[in-house]
């Protein structure tokens, strides 16, 4: 018998069989003819790989993503606590804790947490820019009559830490306005 090449479709087949799918559902989900799915699933190398994967699955070494786990990792990244997440997705807090210990889940949680953090900073920066425009006239001059402008700059800098905004340039513009040297 020839050596089995592990294409993307065959790896997907293995995953689907491991999840308990039938030959026909695997054929439908992979777009492979059912007879060919049967032939491949009977290949000794495929059978060995399936047995190894089933053993790893039983030992908890394989982590499969599904809608519940995807929703849970999204909620956790958004700042929900384990018990809140568990309640929302319909599992126990212990299950959430187990998932968080799995390297693949932990990696996805870290990745999503960074994305949520960046999105929050980006939103704060958009709000800061929108508010800053209120202090700058259509000619590009800063309205020095508003005594809260420096307070606003201070706030903007704190809220957007790690995000590059040109507060120094704005400060220079502000100072030039005071001395009458403003450039537009």
Secondary structure, DSSP 8 states (H G I E B T S, - for coil): -------HHHHHHHHHHHTT--HHHHHHHHT--HHHHHHHHHSHHHHHHHHHHHHHHHTT------HHHHHHHHHHHTT--HHHHHHHHTS-HHHHHHHHHSHHHHHHHHHHHHHHHHHHHHHHHHHHHHHHHTTB-TTS-B-TT-TTHHHHHHHHHHHTTTS---HHHHHHHHHHHHHT----
